[in-house]
């Protein structure tokens, strides 16, 4: 079953840590967002493979935007 990861706030994508095809374990960092001079790691909540990465470093995400899918 696929697990979607969405942005919880408006932020800049500072760093993309994982790549499509990477195996992930619950709690692994997928991307790091930057908002109000704070770095916020975005973690996966399920084990699986990163099947879709919807952002790149430098992108701006809005609240609820899709960041990634882990399947």
PQR file of N, CA, C, O and H, with PARSE charges and radii, in Angstrom:
ATOM      1  N   UNK A   1       0.844  -1.178   0.000 -0.4000 1.5000
ATOM      2  CA  UNK A   1       0.000   0.000   0.000 -0.0000 2.0000
ATOM      3  C   UNK A   1       0.891   1.245   0.000  0.5500 1.7000
ATOM      4  O   UNK A   1       1.851   1.319   0.768 -0.5500 1.4000
ATOM      5  N   UNK A   2       0.588   2.191  -0.831 -0.4000 1.5000
ATOM      6  CA  UNK A   2       1.387   3.414  -0.960 -0.0000 2.0000
ATOM      7  C   UNK A   2       1.079   4.386   0.180  0.5500 1.7000
ATOM      8  O   UNK A   2      -0.057   4.502   0.638 -0.5500 1.4000
ATOM      9  H   UNK A   2      -0.191   2.131  -1.454  0.4000 1.0000
ATOM     10  N   UNK A   3       2.115   5.067   0.614 -0.4000 1.5000
ATOM     11  CA  UNK A   3       2.004   6.081   1.666 -0.0000 2.0000
ATOM     12  C   UNK A   3       2.463   7.402   1.077  0.5500 1.7000
ATOM     13  O   UNK A   3       3.606   7.524   0.635 -0.5500 1.4000
ATOM     14  H   UNK A   3       3.038   4.972   0.243  0.4000 1.0000
ATOM     15  N   UNK A   4       1.579   8.394   1.067 -0.4000 1.5000
ATOM     16  CA  UNK A   4       1.928   9.714   0.539 -0.0000 2.0000
ATOM     17  C   UNK A   4       2.460  10.595   1.661  0.5500 1.7000
ATOM     18  O   UNK A   4       1.967  10.563   2.788 -0.5500 1.4000
ATOM     19  H   UNK A   4       0.651   8.295   1.426  0.4000 1.0000
ATOM     20  N   UNK A   5       3.477  11.383   1.326 -0.4000 1.5000
ATOM     21  CA  UNK A   5       4.047  12.343   2.265 -0.0000 2.0000
ATOM     22  C   UNK A   5       3.719  13.731   1.743  0.5500 1.7000
ATOM     23  O   UNK A   5       4.052  14.074   0.609 -0.5500 1.4000
ATOM     24  H   UNK A   5       3.878  11.409   0.410  0.4000 1.0000
ATOM     25  N   UNK A   6       3.061  14.528   2.583 -0.4000 1.5000
ATOM     26  CA  UNK A   6       2.629  15.877   2.197 -0.0000 2.0000
ATOM     27  C   UNK A   6       3.303  16.915   3.087  0.5500 1.7000
ATOM     28  O   UNK A   6       3.675  16.630   4.226 -0.5500 1.4000
ATOM     29  H   UNK A   6       2.791  14.249   3.504  0.4000 1.0000
ATOM     30  N   UNK A   7       3.452  18.115   2.554 -0.4000 1.5000
ATOM     31  CA  UNK A   7       4.018  19.229   3.322 -0.0000 2.0000
ATOM     32  C   UNK A   7       3.037  19.650   4.409  0.5500 1.7000
ATOM     33  O   UNK A   7       1.827  19.702   4.188 -0.5500 1.4000
ATOM     34  H   UNK A   7       3.149  18.346   1.629  0.4000 1.0000
ATOM     35  N   UNK A   8       3.574  19.948   5.574 -0.4000 1.5000
ATOM     36  CA  UNK A   8       2.743  20.393   6.690 -0.0000 2.0000
ATOM     37  C   UNK A   8       2.680  21.913   6.791  0.5500 1.7000
ATOM     38  O   UNK A   8       1.918  22.463   7.587 -0.5500 1.4000
ATOM     39  H   UNK A   8       4.557  19.906   5.753  0.4000 1.0000
ATOM     40  N   UNK A   9       3.502  22.594   5.962 -0.4000 1.5000
ATOM     41  CA  UNK A   9       3.553  24.056   6.020 -0.0000 2.0000
ATOM     42  C   UNK A   9       4.137  24.591   4.716  0.5500 1.7000
ATOM     43  O   UNK A   9       4.665  23.830   3.905 -0.5500 1.4000
ATOM     44  H   UNK A   9       4.121  22.147   5.316  0.4000 1.0000
ATOM     45  N   UNK A  10       4.041  25.876   4.525 -0.4000 1.5000
ATOM     46  CA  UNK A  10       4.710  26.524   3.397 -0.0000 2.0000
ATOM     47  C   UNK A  10       6.199  26.558   3.727  0.5500 1.7000
ATOM     48  O   UNK A  10       6.597  27.002   4.804 -0.5500 1.4000
ATOM     49  H   UNK A  10       3.613  26.495   5.184  0.4000 1.0000
ATOM     50  N   UNK A  11       7.019  26.081   2.781 -0.4000 1.5000
ATOM     51  CA  UNK A  11       8.462  26.009   3.050 -0.0000 2.0000
ATOM     52  C   UNK A  11       9.231  25.882   1.744  0.5500 1.7000
ATOM     53  O   UNK A  11       8.662  25.581   0.695 -0.5500 1.4000
ATOM     54  H   UNK A  11       6.695  25.721   1.906  0.4000 1.0000
ATOM     55  N   UNK A  12      10.532  26.118   1.828 -0.4000 1.5000
ATOM     56  CA  UNK A  12      11.451  25.864   0.716 -0.0000 2.0000
ATOM     57  C   UNK A  12      12.029  24.467   0.876  0.5500 1.7000
ATOM     58  O   UNK A  12      12.311  24.031   1.992 -0.5500 1.4000
ATOM     59  H   UNK A  12      10.994  26.363   2.680  0.4000 1.0000
ATOM     60  N   UNK A  13      12.205  23.768  -0.234 -0.4000 1.5000
ATOM     61  CA  UNK A  13      12.881  22.474  -0.190 -0.0000 2.0000
ATOM     62  C   UNK A  13      14.375  22.770  -0.180  0.5500 1.7000
ATOM     63  O   UNK A  13      14.943  23.189  -1.188 -0.5500 1.4000
ATOM     64  H   UNK A  13      11.976  24.122  -1.140  0.4000 1.0000
ATOM     65  N   UNK A  14      14.998  22.551   0.959 -0.4000 1.5000
ATOM     66  CA  UNK A  14      16.408  22.874   1.139 -0.0000 2.0000
ATOM     67  C   UNK A  14      17.295  21.771   0.563  0.5500 1.7000
ATOM     68  O   UNK A  14      18.228  22.045  -0.192 -0.5500 1.4000
ATOM     69  H   UNK A  14      14.536  22.211   1.779  0.4000 1.0000
ATOM     70  N   UNK A  15      16.997  20.529   0.923 -0.4000 1.5000
ATOM     71  CA  UNK A  15      17.816  19.393   0.509 -0.0000 2.0000
ATOM     72  C   UNK A  15      16.931  18.195   0.232  0.5500 1.7000
ATOM     73  O   UNK A  15      16.000  17.921   0.988 -0.5500 1.4000
ATOM     74  H   UNK A  15      16.239  20.307   1.536  0.4000 1.0000
ATOM     75  N   UNK A  16      17.214  17.476  -0.849 -0.4000 1.5000
ATOM     76  CA  UNK A  16      16.559  16.200  -1.120 -0.0000 2.0000
ATOM     77  C   UNK A  16      17.539  15.121  -0.683  0.5500 1.7000
ATOM     78  O   UNK A  16      18.648  15.035  -1.211 -0.5500 1.4000
ATOM     79  H   UNK A  16      17.971  17.699  -1.464  0.4000 1.0000
ATOM     80  N   UNK A  17      17.135  14.302   0.275 -0.4000 1.5000
ATOM     81  CA  UNK A  17      18.020  13.303   0.865 -0.0000 2.0000
ATOM     82  C   UNK A  17      17.888  11.959   0.158  0.5500 1.7000
ATOM     83  O   UNK A  17      18.891  11.292  -0.093 -0.5500 1.4000
ATOM     84  H   UNK A  17      16.235  14.372   0.704  0.4000 1.0000
ATOM     85  N   UNK A  18      16.669  11.558  -0.162 -0.4000 1.5000
ATOM     86  CA  UNK A  18      16.414  10.250  -0.779 -0.0000 2.0000
ATOM     87  C   UNK A  18      16.116  10.417  -2.269  0.5500 1.7000
ATOM     88  O   UNK A  18      15.702  11.485  -2.719 -0.5500 1.4000
ATOM     89  H   UNK A  18      15.854  12.100   0.042  0.4000 1.0000
ATOM     90  N   UNK A  19      16.335   9.348  -3.016 -0.4000 1.5000
ATOM     91  CA  UNK A  19      16.075   9.353  -4.459 -0.0000 2.0000
ATOM     92  C   UNK A  19      15.062   8.263  -4.793  0.5500 1.7000
ATOM     93  O   UNK A  19      14.930   7.278  -4.067 -0.5500 1.4000
ATOM     94  H   UNK A  19      16.671   8.480  -2.651  0.4000 1.0000
ATOM     95  N   UNK A  20      14.351   8.452  -5.902 -0.4000 1.5000
ATOM     96  CA  UNK A  20      13.412   7.433  -6.338 -0.0000 2.0000
ATOM     97  C   UNK A  20      14.134   6.098  -6.458  0.5500 1.7000
ATOM     98  O   UNK A  20      15.239   6.019  -6.994 -0.5500 1.4000
ATOM     99  H   UNK A  20      14.459   9.252  -6.492  0.4000 1.0000
ATOM    100  N   UNK A  21      13.489   5.048  -5.950 -0.4000 1.5000
ATOM    101  CA  UNK A  21      14.073   3.715  -5.966 -0.0000 2.0000
ATOM    102  C   UNK A  21      14.793   3.348  -4.680  0.5500 1.7000
ATOM    103  O   UNK A  21      15.125   2.181  -4.469 -0.5500 1.4000
ATOM    104  H   UNK A  21      12.591   5.112  -5.515  0.4000 1.0000
ATOM    105  N   UNK A  22      15.041   4.332  -3.815 -0.4000 1.5000
ATOM    106  CA  UNK A  22      15.719   4.052  -2.547 -0.0000 2.0000
ATOM    107  C   UNK A  22      14.800   3.291  -1.599  0.5500 1.7000
ATOM    108  O   UNK A  22      13.627   3.639  -1.466 -0.5500 1.4000
ATOM    109  H   UNK A  22      14.772   5.279  -3.986  0.4000 1.0000
ATOM    110  N   UNK A  23      15.320   2.253  -0.934 -0.4000 1.5000
ATOM    111  CA  UNK A  23      14.539   1.596   0.120 -0.0000 2.0000
ATOM    112  C   UNK A  23      14.558   2.488   1.361  0.5500 1.7000
ATOM    113  O   UNK A  23      15.600   3.032   1.726 -0.5500 1.4000
ATOM    114  H   UNK A  23      16.273   1.971  -1.042  0.4000 1.0000
ATOM    115  N   UNK A  24      13.407   2.632   2.000 -0.4000 1.5000
ATOM    116  CA  UNK A  24      13.298   3.483   3.184 -0.0000 2.0000
ATOM    117  C   UNK A  24      12.712   2.694   4.343  0.5500 1.7000
ATOM    118  O   UNK A  24      11.899   1.789   4.155 -0.5500 1.4000
ATOM    119  H   UNK A  24      12.561   2.190   1.704  0.4000 1.0000
ATOM    120  N   UNK A  25      13.136   3.051   5.528 -0.4000 1.5000
ATOM    121  CA  UNK A  25      12.606   2.484   6.758 -0.0000 2.0000
ATOM    122  C   UNK A  25      11.867   3.590   7.492  0.5500 1.7000
ATOM    123  O   UNK A  25      12.262   4.753   7.423 -0.5500 1.4000
ATOM    124  H   UNK A  25      13.797   3.787   5.681  0.4000 1.0000
ATOM    125  N   UNK A  26      10.801   3.237   8.191 -0.4000 1.5000
ATOM    126  CA  UNK A  26      10.043   4.227   8.950 -0.0000 2.0000
ATOM    127  C   UNK A  26      10.995   5.114   9.752  0.5500 1.7000
ATOM    128  O   UNK A  26      11.853   4.619  10.484 -0.5500 1.4000
ATOM    129  H   UNK A  26      10.480   2.292   8.247  0.4000 1.0000
ATOM    130  N   UNK A  27      10.833   6.425   9.605 -0.4000 1.5000
ATOM    131  CA  UNK A  27      11.677   7.386  10.315 -0.0000 2.0000
ATOM    132  C   UNK A  27      12.832   7.932   9.499  0.5500 1.7000
ATOM    133  O   UNK A  27      13.521   8.849   9.946 -0.5500 1.4000
ATOM    134  H   UNK A  27      10.136   6.827   9.011  0.4000 1.0000
ATOM    135  N   UNK A  28      13.062   7.379   8.296 -0.4000 1.5000
ATOM    136  CA  UNK A  28      14.123   7.902   7.431 -0.0000 2.0000
ATOM    137  C   UNK A  28      13.747   9.291   6.900  0.5500 1.7000
ATOM    138  O   UNK A  28      12.571   9.570   6.666 -0.5500 1.4000
ATOM    139  H   UNK A  28      12.503   6.634   7.933  0.4000 1.0000
ATOM    140  N   UNK A  29      14.736  10.150   6.714 -0.4000 1.5000
ATOM    141  CA  UNK A  29      14.518  11.484   6.164 -0.0000 2.0000
ATOM    142  C   UNK A  29      14.433  11.407   4.643  0.5500 1.7000
ATOM    143  O   UNK A  29      15.285  10.799   3.995 -0.5500 1.4000
ATOM    144  H   UNK A  29      15.691   9.923   6.905  0.4000 1.0000
ATOM    145  N   UNK A  30      13.396  12.027   4.079 -0.4000 1.5000
ATOM    146  CA  UNK A  30      13.215  12.069   2.630 -0.0000 2.0000
ATOM    147  C   UNK A  30      13.742  13.390   2.087  0.5500 1.7000
ATOM    148  O   UNK A  30      14.529  13.405   1.141 -0.5500 1.4000
ATOM    149  H   UNK A  30      12.704  12.520   4.605  0.4000 1.0000
ATOM    150  N   UNK A  31      13.311  14.498   2.679 -0.4000 1.5000
ATOM    151  CA  UNK A  31      13.785  15.829   2.298 -0.0000 2.0000
ATOM    152  C   UNK A  31      13.933  16.669   3.565  0.5500 1.7000
ATOM    153  O   UNK A  31      13.431  16.315   4.631 -0.5500 1.4000
ATOM    154  H   UNK A  31      12.672  14.486   3.448  0.4000 1.0000
ATOM    155  N   UNK A  32      14.626  17.779   3.418 -0.4000 1.5000
ATOM    156  CA  UNK A  32      14.722  18.757   4.500 -0.0000 2.0000
ATOM    157  C   UNK A  32      14.128  20.054   3.983  0.5500 1.7000
ATOM    158  O   UNK A  32      14.553  20.583   2.956 -0.5500 1.4000
ATOM    159  H   UNK A  32      15.034  18.067   2.551  0.4000 1.0000
ATOM    160  N   UNK A  33      13.142  20.558   4.707 -0.4000 1.5000
ATOM    161  CA  UNK A  33      12.490  21.816   4.353 -0.0000 2.0000
ATOM    162  C   UNK A  33      13.089  22.938   5.195  0.5500 1.7000
ATOM    163  O   UNK A  33      13.638  22.697   6.271 -0.5500 1.4000
ATOM    164  H   UNK A  33      12.796  20.128   5.541  0.4000 1.0000
ATOM    165  N   UNK A  34      12.977  24.165   4.693 -0.4000 1.5000
ATOM    166  CA  UNK A  34      13.420  25.344   5.436 -0.0000 2.0000
ATOM    167  C   UNK A  34      12.266  26.328   5.487  0.5500 1.7000
ATOM    168  O   UNK A  34      11.696  26.705   4.463 -0.5500 1.4000
ATOM    169  H   UNK A  34      12.532  24.361   3.820  0.4000 1.0000
ATOM    170  N   UNK A  35      11.938  26.733   6.703 -0.4000 1.5000
ATOM    171  CA  UNK A  35      10.882  27.715   6.897 -0.0000 2.0000
ATOM    172  C   UNK A  35      11.248  28.577   8.101  0.5500 1.7000
ATOM    173  O   UNK A  35      11.553  28.057   9.175 -0.5500 1.4000
ATOM    174  H   UNK A  35      12.401  26.426   7.535  0.4000 1.0000
ATOM    175  N   UNK A  36      11.217  29.874   7.920 -0.4000 1.5000
ATOM    176  CA  UNK A  36      11.518  30.819   8.992 -0.0000 2.0000
ATOM    177  C   UNK A  36      12.882  30.524   9.630  0.5500 1.7000
ATOM    178  O   UNK A  36      13.028  30.562  10.852 -0.5500 1.4000
ATOM    179  H   UNK A  36      10.970  30.295   7.048  0.4000 1.0000
ATOM    180  N   UNK A  37      13.877  30.231   8.782 -0.4000 1.5000
ATOM    181  CA  UNK A  37      15.252  29.963   9.187 -0.0000 2.0000
ATOM    182  C   UNK A  37      15.403  28.689  10.015  0.5500 1.7000
ATOM    183  O   UNK A  37      16.424  28.492  10.675 -0.5500 1.4000
ATOM    184  H   UNK A  37      13.758  30.200   7.789  0.4000 1.0000
ATOM    185  N   UNK A  38      14.394  27.831   9.981 -0.4000 1.5000
ATOM    186  CA  UNK A  38      14.462  26.544  10.675 -0.0000 2.0000
ATOM    187  C   UNK A  38      14.522  25.431   9.639  0.5500 1.7000
ATOM    188  O   UNK A  38      13.835  25.495   8.619 -0.5500 1.4000
ATOM    189  H   UNK A  38      13.565  27.991   9.445  0.4000 1.0000
ATOM    190  N   UNK A  39      15.335  24.415   9.891 -0.4000 1.5000
ATOM    191  CA  UNK A  39      15.408  23.249   9.024 -0.0000 2.0000
ATOM    192  C   UNK A  39      14.509  22.162   9.606  0.5500 1.7000
ATOM    193  O   UNK A  39      14.636  21.797  10.775 -0.5500 1.4000
ATOM    194  H   UNK A  39      15.893  24.363  10.719  0.4000 1.0000
ATOM    195  N   UNK A  40      13.598  21.650   8.776 -0.4000 1.5000
ATOM    196  CA  UNK A  40      12.618  20.668   9.214 -0.0000 2.0000
ATOM    197  C   UNK A  40      12.775  19.391   8.393  0.5500 1.7000
ATOM    198  O   UNK A  40      12.474  19.393   7.199 -0.5500 1.4000
ATOM    199  H   UNK A  40      13.495  21.947   7.826  0.4000 1.0000
ATOM    200  N   UNK A  41      13.244  18.288   9.014 -0.4000 1.5000
ATOM    201  CA  UNK A  41      13.324  17.039   8.268 -0.0000 2.0000
ATOM    202  C   UNK A  41      11.929  16.467   8.046  0.5500 1.7000
ATOM    203  O   UNK A  41      11.094  16.483   8.951 -0.5500 1.4000
ATOM    204  H   UNK A  41      13.488  18.286   9.983  0.4000 1.0000
ATOM    205  N   UNK A  42      11.681  15.964   6.847 -0.4000 1.5000
ATOM    206  CA  UNK A  42      10.422  15.302   6.529 -0.0000 2.0000
ATOM    207  C   UNK A  42      10.714  13.810   6.513  0.5500 1.7000
ATOM    208  O   UNK A  42      11.516  13.333   5.710 -0.5500 1.4000
ATOM    209  H   UNK A  42      12.360  15.951   6.112  0.4000 1.0000
ATOM    210  N   UNK A  43      10.058  13.079   7.404 -0.4000 1.5000
ATOM    211  CA  UNK A  43      10.334  11.667   7.610 -0.0000 2.0000
ATOM    212  C   UNK A  43       9.245  10.793   7.006  0.5500 1.7000
ATOM    213  O   UNK A  43       8.090  11.203   6.897 -0.5500 1.4000
ATOM    214  H   UNK A  43       9.406  13.467   8.056  0.4000 1.0000
ATOM    215  N   UNK A  44       9.632   9.581   6.615 -0.4000 1.5000
ATOM    216  CA  UNK A  44       8.647   8.628   6.152 -0.0000 2.0000
ATOM    217  C   UNK A  44       8.015   7.932   7.357  0.5500 1.7000
ATOM    218  O   UNK A  44       8.685   7.670   8.356 -0.5500 1.4000
ATOM    219  H   UNK A  44      10.571   9.248   6.704  0.4000 1.0000
ATOM    220  N   UNK A  45       6.734   7.639   7.254 -0.4000 1.5000
ATOM    221  CA  UNK A  45       6.022   6.979   8.350 -0.0000 2.0000
ATOM    222  C   UNK A  45       5.795   5.500   8.061  0.5500 1.7000
ATOM    223  O   UNK A  45       5.074   4.828   8.798 -0.5500 1.4000
ATOM    224  H   UNK A  45       6.189   7.851   6.443  0.4000 1.0000
ATOM    225  N   UNK A  46       6.407   4.990   6.992 -0.4000 1.5000
ATOM    226  CA  UNK A  46       6.223   3.586   6.629 -0.0000 2.0000
ATOM    227  C   UNK A  46       7.476   3.059   5.940  0.5500 1.7000
ATOM    228  O   UNK A  46       8.217   3.813   5.308 -0.5500 1.4000
ATOM    229  H   UNK A  46       6.993   5.536   6.394  0.4000 1.0000
ATOM    230  N   UNK A  47       7.701   1.756   6.070 -0.4000 1.5000
ATOM    231  CA  UNK A  47       8.780   1.104   5.337 -0.0000 2.0000
ATOM    232  C   UNK A  47       8.353   0.947   3.888  0.5500 1.7000
ATOM    233  O   UNK A  47       7.164   0.806   3.602 -0.5500 1.4000
ATOM    234  H   UNK A  47       7.099   1.144   6.583  0.4000 1.0000
ATOM    235  N   UNK A  48       9.314   0.969   2.971 -0.4000 1.5000
ATOM    236  CA  UNK A  48       9.004   0.747   1.563 -0.0000 2.0000
ATOM    237  C   UNK A  48      10.064   1.335   0.663  0.5500 1.7000
ATOM    238  O   UNK A  48      11.170   1.656   1.099 -0.5500 1.4000
ATOM    239  H   UNK A  48      10.280   1.084   3.204  0.4000 1.0000
ATOM    240  N   UNK A  49       9.709   1.470  -0.598 -0.4000 1.5000
ATOM    241  CA  UNK A  49      10.608   2.033  -1.608 -0.0000 2.0000
ATOM    242  C   UNK A  49      10.056   3.380  -2.045  0.5500 1.7000
ATOM    243  O   UNK A  49       8.851   3.518  -2.256 -0.5500 1.4000
ATOM    244  H   UNK A  49       8.811   1.209  -0.952  0.4000 1.0000
ATOM    245  N   UNK A  50      10.918   4.366  -2.182 -0.4000 1.5000
ATOM    246  CA  UNK A  50      10.488   5.678  -2.657 -0.0000 2.0000
ATOM    247  C   UNK A  50      10.120   5.544  -4.134  0.5500 1.7000
ATOM    248  O   UNK A  50      10.995   5.432  -4.993 -0.5500 1.4000
ATOM    249  H   UNK A  50      11.896   4.254  -2.010  0.4000 1.0000
ATOM    250  N   UNK A  51       8.824   5.556  -4.415 -0.4000 1.5000
ATOM    251  CA  UNK A  51       8.364   5.340  -5.787 -0.0000 2.0000
ATOM    252  C   UNK A  51       8.177   6.633  -6.557  0.5500 1.7000
ATOM    253  O   UNK A  51       8.213   6.635  -7.787 -0.5500 1.4000
ATOM    254  H   UNK A  51       8.114   5.646  -3.717  0.4000 1.0000
ATOM    255  N   UNK A  52       7.977   7.738  -5.840 -0.4000 1.5000
ATOM    256  CA  UNK A  52       7.812   9.024  -6.527 -0.0000 2.0000
ATOM    257  C   UNK A  52       8.326  10.146  -5.643  0.5500 1.7000
ATOM    258  O   UNK A  52       7.973  10.239  -4.468 -0.5500 1.4000
ATOM    259  H   UNK A  52       7.947   7.736  -4.841  0.4000 1.0000
ATOM    260  N   UNK A  53       9.158  10.991  -6.217 -0.4000 1.5000
ATOM    261  CA  UNK A  53       9.638  12.191  -5.541 -0.0000 2.0000
ATOM    262  C   UNK A  53       9.081  13.367  -6.319  0.5500 1.7000
ATOM    263  O   UNK A  53       9.408  13.547  -7.492 -0.5500 1.4000
ATOM    264  H   UNK A  53       9.445  10.916  -7.172  0.4000 1.0000
ATOM    265  N   UNK A  54       8.242  14.168  -5.679 -0.4000 1.5000
ATOM    266  CA  UNK A  54       7.508  15.224  -6.378 -0.0000 2.0000
ATOM    267  C   UNK A  54       8.149  16.607  -6.237  0.5500 1.7000
ATOM    268  O   UNK A  54       7.605  17.589  -6.743 -0.5500 1.4000
ATOM    269  H   UNK A  54       7.976  14.022  -4.727  0.4000 1.0000
ATOM    270  N   UNK A  55       9.289  16.698  -5.561 -0.4000 1.5000
ATOM    271  CA  UNK A  55       9.944  17.996  -5.349 -0.0000 2.0000
ATOM    272  C   UNK A  55      11.426  17.904  -5.685  0.5500 1.7000
ATOM    273  O   UNK A  55      12.007  16.821  -5.760 -0.5500 1.4000
ATOM    274  H   UNK A  55       9.730  15.900  -5.150  0.4000 1.0000
ATOM    275  N   UNK A  56      12.018  19.085  -5.886 -0.4000 1.5000
ATOM    276  CA  UNK A  56      13.471  19.209  -6.098 -0.0000 2.0000
ATOM    277  C   UNK A  56      13.989  20.296  -5.159  0.5500 1.7000
ATOM    278  O   UNK A  56      13.228  21.146  -4.697 -0.5500 1.4000
ATOM    279  H   UNK A  56      11.546  19.964  -5.825  0.4000 1.0000
ATOM    280  N   UNK A  57      15.278  20.258  -4.888 -0.4000 1.5000
ATOM    281  CA  UNK A  57      15.884  21.305  -4.068 -0.0000 2.0000
ATOM    282  C   UNK A  57      15.605  22.658  -4.716  0.5500 1.7000
ATOM    283  O   UNK A  57      15.764  22.815  -5.927 -0.5500 1.4000
ATOM    284  H   UNK A  57      15.896  19.568  -5.263  0.4000 1.0000
ATOM    285  N   UNK A  58      15.192  23.626  -3.916 -0.4000 1.5000
ATOM    286  CA  UNK A  58      14.878  24.960  -4.425 -0.0000 2.0000
ATOM    287  C   UNK A  58      13.395  25.183  -4.656  0.5500 1.7000
ATOM    288  O   UNK A  58      12.955  26.326  -4.787 -0.5500 1.4000
ATOM    289  H   UNK A  58      15.062  23.499  -2.933  0.4000 1.0000
ATOM    290  N   UNK A  59      12.612  24.103  -4.709 -0.4000 1.5000
ATOM    291  CA  UNK A  59      11.162  24.252  -4.877 -0.0000 2.0000
ATOM    292  C   UNK A  59      10.551  24.881  -3.635  0.5500 1.7000
ATOM    293  O   UNK A  59      11.114  24.797  -2.543 -0.5500 1.4000
ATOM    294  H   UNK A  59      12.970  23.175  -4.603  0.4000 1.0000
ATOM    295  N   UNK A  60       9.403  25.508  -3.811 -0.4000 1.5000
ATOM    296  CA  UNK A  60       8.601  26.010  -2.698 -0.0000 2.0000
ATOM    297  C   UNK A  60       7.355  25.147  -2.630  0.5500 1.7000
ATOM    298  O   UNK A  60       6.654  24.977  -3.627 -0.5500 1.4000
ATOM    299  H   UNK A  60       8.946  25.576  -4.698  0.4000 1.0000
ATOM    300  N   UNK A  61       7.078  24.600  -1.445 -0.4000 1.5000
ATOM    301  CA  UNK A  61       5.874  23.787  -1.265 -0.0000 2.0000
ATOM    302  C   UNK A  61       4.875  24.557  -0.421  0.5500 1.7000
ATOM    303  O   UNK A  61       5.236  25.329   0.468 -0.5500 1.4000
ATOM    304  H   UNK A  61       7.648  24.738  -0.634  0.4000 1.0000
ATOM    305  N   UNK A  62       3.620  24.322  -0.725 -0.4000 1.5000
ATOM    306  CA  UNK A  62       2.521  24.893   0.047 -0.0000 2.0000
ATOM    307  C   UNK A  62       1.996  23.807   0.989  0.5500 1.7000
ATOM    308  O   UNK A  62       2.241  22.620   0.775 -0.5500 1.4000
ATOM    309  H   UNK A  62       3.327  23.694  -1.447  0.4000 1.0000
ATOM    310  N   UNK A  63       1.286  24.214   2.013 -0.4000 1.5000
ATOM    311  CA  UNK A  63       0.698  23.247   2.942 -0.0000 2.0000
ATOM    312  C   UNK A  63      -0.134  22.228   2.154  0.5500 1.7000
ATOM    313  O   UNK A  63      -0.935  22.609   1.300 -0.5500 1.4000
ATOM    314  H   UNK A  63       1.086  25.178   2.186  0.4000 1.0000
ATOM    315  N   UNK A  64       0.051  20.955   2.433 -0.4000 1.5000
ATOM    316  CA  UNK A  64      -0.649  19.813   1.827 -0.0000 2.0000
ATOM    317  C   UNK A  64      -0.117  19.412   0.452  0.5500 1.7000
ATOM    318  O   UNK A  64      -0.636  18.458  -0.128 -0.5500 1.4000
ATOM    319  H   UNK A  64       0.701  20.645   3.126  0.4000 1.0000
ATOM    320  N   UNK A  65       0.896  20.095  -0.101 -0.4000 1.5000
ATOM    321  CA  UNK A  65       1.486  19.674  -1.371 -0.0000 2.0000
ATOM    322  C   UNK A  65       2.132  18.301  -1.210  0.5500 1.7000
ATOM    323  O   UNK A  65       2.675  17.980  -0.153 -0.5500 1.4000
ATOM    324  H   UNK A  65       1.317  20.870   0.370  0.4000 1.0000
ATOM    325  N   UNK A  66       2.066  17.503  -2.260 -0.4000 1.5000
ATOM    326  CA  UNK A  66       2.701  16.192  -2.274 -0.0000 2.0000
ATOM    327  C   UNK A  66       4.210  16.354  -2.336  0.5500 1.7000
ATOM    328  O   UNK A  66       4.727  17.099  -3.168 -0.5500 1.4000
ATOM    329  H   UNK A  66       1.625  17.764  -3.118  0.4000 1.0000
ATOM    330  N   UNK A  67       4.910  15.658  -1.460 -0.4000 1.5000
ATOM    331  CA  UNK A  67       6.374  15.651  -1.467 -0.0000 2.0000
ATOM    332  C   UNK A  67       6.876  14.346  -2.068  0.5500 1.7000
ATOM    333  O   UNK A  67       7.757  14.354  -2.929 -0.5500 1.4000
ATOM    334  H   UNK A  67       4.490  15.053  -0.784  0.4000 1.0000
ATOM    335  N   UNK A  68       6.319  13.226  -1.618 -0.4000 1.5000
ATOM    336  CA  UNK A  68       6.810  11.923  -2.083 -0.0000 2.0000
ATOM    337  C   UNK A  68       5.775  10.847  -1.840  0.5500 1.7000
ATOM    338  O   UNK A  68       4.820  11.029  -1.085 -0.5500 1.4000
ATOM    339  H   UNK A  68       5.604  13.220  -0.919  0.4000 1.0000
ATOM    340  N   UNK A  69       5.991   9.704  -2.510 -0.4000 1.5000
ATOM    341  CA  UNK A  69       5.161   8.511  -2.305 -0.0000 2.0000
ATOM    342  C   UNK A  69       6.095   7.348  -1.994  0.5500 1.7000
ATOM    343  O   UNK A  69       7.056   7.094  -2.720 -0.5500 1.4000
ATOM    344  H   UNK A  69       6.767   9.556  -3.124  0.4000 1.0000
ATOM    345  N   UNK A  70       5.796   6.646  -0.902 -0.4000 1.5000
ATOM    346  CA  UNK A  70       6.542   5.454  -0.516 -0.0000 2.0000
ATOM    347  C   UNK A  70       5.613   4.270  -0.685  0.5500 1.7000
ATOM    348  O   UNK A  70       4.526   4.235  -0.108 -0.5500 1.4000
ATOM    349  H   UNK A  70       5.015   6.853  -0.312  0.4000 1.0000
ATOM    350  N   UNK A  71       6.049   3.289  -1.487 -0.4000 1.5000
ATOM    351  CA  UNK A  71       5.185   2.134  -1.761 -0.0000 2.0000
ATOM    352  C   UNK A  71       5.820   0.841  -1.334  0.5500 1.7000
ATOM    353  O   UNK A  71       5.223  -0.224  -1.495 -0.5500 1.4000
ATOM    354  H   UNK A  71       6.932   3.317  -1.955  0.4000 1.0000
TER
END
